[in-house]
Structures are given as C-alpha cells and as structure tokens.
C-alpha cells in the first residue's frame, strides 16, 4: 500500500508544490548567482581576455620594434664596414700617391745631384786643363829658350805657346767631337 499512497492527490499536490517551490528556488538562485556571480565572473574573464590581448599586442609591438632595431643595427654595421673599407682604400691610394711623390722627389734630387756633379766635373776639367796648359806653356818657354839660345821676352813666348796650344786643342777636339781618331790616337806624332 505504500505505493498507492504515493500517488494520492495529497501526495501529488505535495510533490507539485515542492516542485514549484524548487523551481522558484532554482530560478531565484539562478538570478542571484547570475547577478552576483556570473556577471562579475564574466566581466572578470572579459577584462582578463582584454588584458591578455593588450599584453599580446604590446609584446607584438615590442617584438616589431626590436626587429626594426636589429635591422637598423645591421644596416649601421654594414655601413660601418663599408666606411672602414672606404677608409682603407683611401689610405692605400694616399700611400701610393705619397710613395710616387717621394720617388719623384728622390729622382729629381738624384738628377740635380748628377747635374751638379757633371758641372763640377766639367769645371774641374777646365781648371785642370788650364793648369796643364800653363805648365806646358812654362815648360815650352823654358825648352824653347834653351834650344834657341836667345831669350825672348816672357810675355811674347807665353802668347806664342798659348796660341799654339789653343790651335792644337781645337784640332784635337774637332775630330774627337766628330768621332774621328786624332793623329795621337793613330800612333802618329806631329814631330815624327
């Protein structure tokens, strides 16, 4: 019998009122939880999602900025390598120019030294020839005065000897300048 009593009108009314009361209780609990728990929790989750999204955007912006800085640093590094290569190239070309200038100056100085040496040699040769000519003239005057036996005045003898030597020097220099052998070079002496 207890099973029949369960489905009696009173029991069903009791069950229905209990069910209505439970549904109302659930609805009130849902609205209270929705108002005080779900809305703040959803708001907290939305704020957290927005915060994470903003953090991700900020991190992405920082990453892009870092990539730009890396690219700029690489470009500056490439430029500095290029500038270093240009500086080295310029230094080499300047060194070559300076080397050429130093060599040119050295060549000019060597040519000047050789020119001075040639002029010194020519001057010494002229001085030596004049000295030899004076000695030959003195010897010729002494020999001539002994051979002739009479004394000519010294000025006249010196003039004759210098005139003779000038003629001899002129005749010897003309064949030497033309490349022809002189009589002395051929082994023939004038007195022979």
KOLRORO-378434 format. One record per residue (C-alpha): residue number from 1; y, x, z; residue in one letter. Coordinates in nm, 2 decimals. Example, Ala and Ser with C-alpha at 12.3 -4.5 7.8 and 13.67 -1.06 7.14 Angstrom:
REM KOLRORO-378434
pt bake:1, c2:-0.45, c1:1.23, c3:0.78, drenvex:A $
pt bake:2, c2:-0.11, c1:1.37, c3:0.71, drenvex:S $
END
This chain:
REM KOLRORO-378434
pt bake:1, c2:0.00, c1:0.00, c3:0.00, drenvex:X $
pt bake:2, c2:0.24, c1:0.26, c3:0.04, drenvex:X $
pt bake:3, c2:0.26, c1:0.29, c3:-0.33, drenvex:X $
pt bake:4, c2:0.36, c1:-0.07, c3:-0.37, drenvex:X $
pt bake:5, c2:0.63, c1:-0.03, c3:-0.11, drenvex:X $
pt bake:6, c2:0.78, c1:0.24, c3:-0.30, drenvex:X $
pt bake:7, c2:0.87, c1:0.02, c3:-0.59, drenvex:X $
pt bake:8, c2:1.01, c1:-0.27, c3:-0.39, drenvex:X $
pt bake:9, c2:1.35, c1:-0.40, c3:-0.45, drenvex:X $
pt bake:10, c2:1.49, c1:-0.25, c3:-0.14, drenvex:X $
pt bake:11, c2:1.34, c1:0.09, c3:-0.22, drenvex:X $
pt bake:12, c2:1.47, c1:0.07, c3:-0.57, drenvex:X $
pt bake:13, c2:1.82, c1:-0.02, c3:-0.45, drenvex:X $
pt bake:14, c2:1.80, c1:0.27, c3:-0.21, drenvex:X $
pt bake:15, c2:1.69, c1:0.50, c3:-0.49, drenvex:X $
pt bake:16, c2:1.96, c1:0.37, c3:-0.72, drenvex:X $
pt bake:17, c2:2.23, c1:0.41, c3:-0.46, drenvex:X $
pt bake:18, c2:2.10, c1:0.75, c3:-0.37, drenvex:X $
pt bake:19, c2:2.10, c1:0.84, c3:-0.74, drenvex:X $
pt bake:20, c2:2.45, c1:0.71, c3:-0.79, drenvex:X $
pt bake:21, c2:2.57, c1:0.89, c3:-0.48, drenvex:X $
pt bake:22, c2:2.40, c1:1.21, c3:-0.60, drenvex:X $
pt bake:23, c2:2.56, c1:1.18, c3:-0.95, drenvex:X $
pt bake:24, c2:2.90, c1:1.11, c3:-0.79, drenvex:X $
pt bake:25, c2:2.84, c1:1.40, c3:-0.56, drenvex:X $
pt bake:26, c2:2.74, c1:1.62, c3:-0.86, drenvex:X $
pt bake:27, c2:3.05, c1:1.51, c3:-1.06, drenvex:X $
pt bake:28, c2:3.28, c1:1.58, c3:-0.77, drenvex:X $
pt bake:29, c2:3.11, c1:1.92, c3:-0.71, drenvex:X $
pt bake:30, c2:3.14, c1:2.00, c3:-1.08, drenvex:X $
pt bake:31, c2:3.51, c1:1.91, c3:-1.09, drenvex:X $
pt bake:32, c2:3.58, c1:2.11, c3:-0.77, drenvex:X $
pt bake:33, c2:3.38, c1:2.40, c3:-0.89, drenvex:X $
pt bake:34, c2:3.54, c1:2.37, c3:-1.23, drenvex:X $
pt bake:35, c2:3.89, c1:2.36, c3:-1.08, drenvex:X $
pt bake:36, c2:3.84, c1:2.63, c3:-0.82, drenvex:X $
pt bake:37, c2:3.56, c1:2.85, c3:-0.95, drenvex:X $
pt bake:38, c2:3.51, c1:2.82, c3:-1.33, drenvex:X $
pt bake:39, c2:3.88, c1:2.82, c3:-1.43, drenvex:X $
pt bake:40, c2:3.97, c1:3.12, c3:-1.22, drenvex:X $
pt bake:41, c2:3.65, c1:3.29, c3:-1.32, drenvex:X $
pt bake:42, c2:3.71, c1:3.22, c3:-1.69, drenvex:X $
pt bake:43, c2:4.07, c1:3.33, c3:-1.65, drenvex:X $
pt bake:44, c2:3.95, c1:3.65, c3:-1.48, drenvex:X $
pt bake:45, c2:3.70, c1:3.71, c3:-1.76, drenvex:X $
pt bake:46, c2:3.97, c1:3.64, c3:-2.03, drenvex:X $
pt bake:47, c2:4.21, c1:3.88, c3:-1.86, drenvex:X $
pt bake:48, c2:3.93, c1:4.13, c3:-1.83, drenvex:X $
pt bake:49, c2:3.85, c1:4.09, c3:-2.20, drenvex:X $
pt bake:50, c2:4.22, c1:4.13, c3:-2.29, drenvex:X $
pt bake:51, c2:4.25, c1:4.43, c3:-2.07, drenvex:X $
pt bake:52, c2:3.94, c1:4.59, c3:-2.23, drenvex:X $
pt bake:53, c2:4.07, c1:4.51, c3:-2.57, drenvex:X $
pt bake:54, c2:4.41, c1:4.66, c3:-2.49, drenvex:X $
pt bake:55, c2:4.24, c1:4.97, c3:-2.35, drenvex:X $
pt bake:56, c2:4.03, c1:5.00, c3:-2.66, drenvex:X $
pt bake:57, c2:4.34, c1:4.96, c3:-2.88, drenvex:X $
pt bake:58, c2:4.53, c1:5.22, c3:-2.67, drenvex:X $
pt bake:59, c2:4.23, c1:5.46, c3:-2.69, drenvex:X $
pt bake:60, c2:4.21, c1:5.40, c3:-3.06, drenvex:X $
pt bake:61, c2:4.58, c1:5.47, c3:-3.09, drenvex:X $
pt bake:62, c2:4.54, c1:5.79, c3:-2.88, drenvex:X $
pt bake:63, c2:4.25, c1:5.89, c3:-3.10, drenvex:X $
pt bake:64, c2:4.45, c1:5.84, c3:-3.41, drenvex:X $
pt bake:65, c2:4.74, c1:6.04, c3:-3.26, drenvex:X $
pt bake:66, c2:4.50, c1:6.32, c3:-3.16, drenvex:X $
pt bake:67, c2:4.36, c1:6.32, c3:-3.51, drenvex:X $
pt bake:68, c2:4.71, c1:6.34, c3:-3.65, drenvex:X $
pt bake:69, c2:4.80, c1:6.62, c3:-3.41, drenvex:X $
pt bake:70, c2:4.48, c1:6.81, c3:-3.52, drenvex:X $
pt bake:71, c2:4.56, c1:6.76, c3:-3.88, drenvex:X $
pt bake:72, c2:4.92, c1:6.88, c3:-3.82, drenvex:X $
pt bake:73, c2:4.79, c1:7.18, c3:-3.62, drenvex:X $
pt bake:74, c2:4.55, c1:7.27, c3:-3.90, drenvex:X $
pt bake:75, c2:4.83, c1:7.24, c3:-4.15, drenvex:X $
pt bake:76, c2:5.06, c1:7.46, c3:-3.94, drenvex:X $
pt bake:77, c2:4.77, c1:7.71, c3:-3.90, drenvex:X $
pt bake:78, c2:4.72, c1:7.71, c3:-4.28, drenvex:X $
pt bake:79, c2:5.09, c1:7.76, c3:-4.33, drenvex:X $
pt bake:80, c2:5.10, c1:8.04, c3:-4.08, drenvex:X $
pt bake:81, c2:4.80, c1:8.21, c3:-4.26, drenvex:X $
pt bake:82, c2:4.99, c1:8.17, c3:-4.59, drenvex:X $
pt bake:83, c2:5.31, c1:8.31, c3:-4.44, drenvex:X $
pt bake:84, c2:5.11, c1:8.60, c3:-4.30, drenvex:X $
pt bake:85, c2:4.96, c1:8.67, c3:-4.64, drenvex:X $
pt bake:86, c2:5.31, c1:8.65, c3:-4.80, drenvex:X $
pt bake:87, c2:5.45, c1:8.89, c3:-4.54, drenvex:X $
pt bake:88, c2:5.16, c1:9.14, c3:-4.60, drenvex:X $
pt bake:89, c2:5.22, c1:9.10, c3:-4.98, drenvex:X $
pt bake:90, c2:5.59, c1:9.16, c3:-4.94, drenvex:X $
pt bake:91, c2:5.53, c1:9.46, c3:-4.71, drenvex:X $
pt bake:92, c2:5.29, c1:9.61, c3:-4.97, drenvex:X $
pt bake:93, c2:5.54, c1:9.56, c3:-5.25, drenvex:X $
pt bake:94, c2:5.82, c1:9.70, c3:-5.04, drenvex:X $
pt bake:95, c2:5.60, c1:10.00, c3:-4.96, drenvex:X $
pt bake:96, c2:5.52, c1:10.05, c3:-5.33, drenvex:X $
pt bake:97, c2:5.89, c1:10.03, c3:-5.41, drenvex:X $
pt bake:98, c2:5.98, c1:10.28, c3:-5.13, drenvex:X $
pt bake:99, c2:5.70, c1:10.51, c3:-5.25, drenvex:X $
pt bake:100, c2:5.83, c1:10.50, c3:-5.60, drenvex:X $
pt bake:101, c2:6.18, c1:10.57, c3:-5.48, drenvex:X $
pt bake:102, c2:6.07, c1:10.86, c3:-5.26, drenvex:X $
pt bake:103, c2:5.87, c1:11.00, c3:-5.55, drenvex:X $
pt bake:104, c2:6.16, c1:10.96, c3:-5.79, drenvex:X $
pt bake:105, c2:6.39, c1:11.13, c3:-5.54, drenvex:X $
pt bake:106, c2:6.14, c1:11.41, c3:-5.50, drenvex:X $
pt bake:107, c2:6.11, c1:11.45, c3:-5.87, drenvex:X $
pt bake:108, c2:6.49, c1:11.46, c3:-5.91, drenvex:X $
pt bake:109, c2:6.52, c1:11.71, c3:-5.63, drenvex:X $
pt bake:110, c2:6.25, c1:11.93, c3:-5.78, drenvex:X $
pt bake:111, c2:6.42, c1:11.91, c3:-6.12, drenvex:X $
pt bake:112, c2:6.75, c1:12.00, c3:-5.95, drenvex:X $
pt bake:113, c2:6.58, c1:12.30, c3:-5.77, drenvex:X $
pt bake:114, c2:6.42, c1:12.41, c3:-6.10, drenvex:X $
pt bake:115, c2:6.76, c1:12.38, c3:-6.28, drenvex:X $
pt bake:116, c2:6.93, c1:12.58, c3:-6.01, drenvex:X $
pt bake:117, c2:6.65, c1:12.84, c3:-6.03, drenvex:X $
pt bake:118, c2:6.69, c1:12.86, c3:-6.41, drenvex:X $
pt bake:119, c2:7.06, c1:12.90, c3:-6.38, drenvex:X $
pt bake:120, c2:7.02, c1:13.17, c3:-6.10, drenvex:X $
pt bake:121, c2:6.76, c1:13.35, c3:-6.32, drenvex:X $
pt bake:122, c2:7.00, c1:13.34, c3:-6.62, drenvex:X $
pt bake:123, c2:7.29, c1:13.46, c3:-6.41, drenvex:X $
pt bake:124, c2:7.07, c1:13.74, c3:-6.26, drenvex:X $
pt bake:125, c2:6.95, c1:13.83, c3:-6.61, drenvex:X $
pt bake:126, c2:7.31, c1:13.85, c3:-6.74, drenvex:X $
pt bake:127, c2:7.41, c1:14.06, c3:-6.43, drenvex:X $
pt bake:128, c2:7.11, c1:14.28, c3:-6.48, drenvex:X $
pt bake:129, c2:7.18, c1:14.33, c3:-6.85, drenvex:X $
pt bake:130, c2:7.54, c1:14.41, c3:-6.78, drenvex:X $
pt bake:131, c2:7.44, c1:14.66, c3:-6.52, drenvex:X $
pt bake:132, c2:7.18, c1:14.82, c3:-6.75, drenvex:X $
pt bake:133, c2:7.44, c1:14.83, c3:-7.03, drenvex:X $
pt bake:134, c2:7.69, c1:15.00, c3:-6.81, drenvex:X $
pt bake:135, c2:7.42, c1:15.26, c3:-6.71, drenvex:X $
pt bake:136, c2:7.31, c1:15.31, c3:-7.07, drenvex:X $
pt bake:137, c2:7.68, c1:15.35, c3:-7.17, drenvex:X $
pt bake:138, c2:7.73, c1:15.61, c3:-6.90, drenvex:X $
pt bake:139, c2:7.42, c1:15.79, c3:-7.00, drenvex:X $
pt bake:140, c2:7.51, c1:15.78, c3:-7.37, drenvex:X $
pt bake:141, c2:7.85, c1:15.91, c3:-7.30, drenvex:X $
pt bake:142, c2:7.70, c1:16.20, c3:-7.09, drenvex:X $
pt bake:143, c2:7.45, c1:16.28, c3:-7.36, drenvex:X $
pt bake:144, c2:7.70, c1:16.25, c3:-7.64, drenvex:X $
pt bake:145, c2:7.94, c1:16.48, c3:-7.46, drenvex:X $
pt bake:146, c2:7.67, c1:16.74, c3:-7.42, drenvex:X $
pt bake:147, c2:7.55, c1:16.70, c3:-7.78, drenvex:X $
pt bake:148, c2:7.89, c1:16.70, c3:-7.94, drenvex:X $
pt bake:149, c2:8.02, c1:16.96, c3:-7.71, drenvex:X $
pt bake:150, c2:8.36, c1:16.83, c3:-7.70, drenvex:X $
pt bake:151, c2:8.49, c1:16.58, c3:-7.46, drenvex:X $
pt bake:152, c2:8.62, c1:16.25, c3:-7.59, drenvex:X $
pt bake:153, c2:8.82, c1:16.06, c3:-7.35, drenvex:X $
pt bake:154, c2:8.60, c1:15.84, c3:-7.14, drenvex:X $
pt bake:155, c2:8.76, c1:15.51, c3:-7.24, drenvex:X $
pt bake:156, c2:8.71, c1:15.58, c3:-7.61, drenvex:X $
pt bake:157, c2:8.35, c1:15.68, c3:-7.56, drenvex:X $
pt bake:158, c2:8.28, c1:15.37, c3:-7.34, drenvex:X $
pt bake:159, c2:8.43, c1:15.14, c3:-7.61, drenvex:X $
pt bake:160, c2:8.21, c1:15.30, c3:-7.88, drenvex:X $
pt bake:161, c2:7.90, c1:15.27, c3:-7.67, drenvex:X $
pt bake:162, c2:7.97, c1:14.91, c3:-7.57, drenvex:X $
pt bake:163, c2:8.03, c1:14.83, c3:-7.93, drenvex:X $
pt bake:164, c2:7.70, c1:14.99, c3:-8.03, drenvex:X $
pt bake:165, c2:7.51, c1:14.81, c3:-7.76, drenvex:X $
pt bake:166, c2:7.67, c1:14.47, c3:-7.85, drenvex:X $
pt bake:167, c2:7.56, c1:14.52, c3:-8.21, drenvex:X $
pt bake:168, c2:7.21, c1:14.62, c3:-8.11, drenvex:X $
pt bake:169, c2:7.18, c1:14.33, c3:-7.87, drenvex:X $
pt bake:170, c2:7.30, c1:14.09, c3:-8.13, drenvex:X $
pt bake:171, c2:7.05, c1:14.22, c3:-8.39, drenvex:X $
pt bake:172, c2:6.76, c1:14.21, c3:-8.13, drenvex:X $
pt bake:173, c2:6.85, c1:13.86, c3:-8.01, drenvex:X $
pt bake:174, c2:6.87, c1:13.71, c3:-8.36, drenvex:X $
pt bake:175, c2:6.51, c1:13.80, c3:-8.46, drenvex:X $
pt bake:176, c2:6.38, c1:13.70, c3:-8.11, drenvex:X $
pt bake:177, c2:6.55, c1:13.36, c3:-8.13, drenvex:X $
pt bake:178, c2:6.40, c1:13.31, c3:-8.48, drenvex:X $
pt bake:179, c2:6.06, c1:13.42, c3:-8.36, drenvex:X $
pt bake:180, c2:6.06, c1:13.74, c3:-8.58, drenvex:X $
pt bake:181, c2:5.94, c1:14.07, c3:-8.44, drenvex:X $
pt bake:182, c2:6.21, c1:14.33, c3:-8.39, drenvex:X $
pt bake:183, c2:6.17, c1:14.69, c3:-8.50, drenvex:X $
pt bake:184, c2:6.10, c1:14.80, c3:-8.15, drenvex:X $
pt bake:185, c2:5.82, c1:14.53, c3:-8.13, drenvex:X $
pt bake:186, c2:5.67, c1:14.66, c3:-8.45, drenvex:X $
pt bake:187, c2:5.65, c1:15.00, c3:-8.30, drenvex:X $
pt bake:188, c2:5.92, c1:15.15, c3:-8.53, drenvex:X $
pt bake:189, c2:6.21, c1:15.31, c3:-8.36, drenvex:X $
pt bake:190, c2:6.56, c1:15.33, c3:-8.51, drenvex:X $
pt bake:191, c2:6.57, c1:15.71, c3:-8.47, drenvex:X $
pt bake:192, c2:6.24, c1:15.77, c3:-8.64, drenvex:X $
END
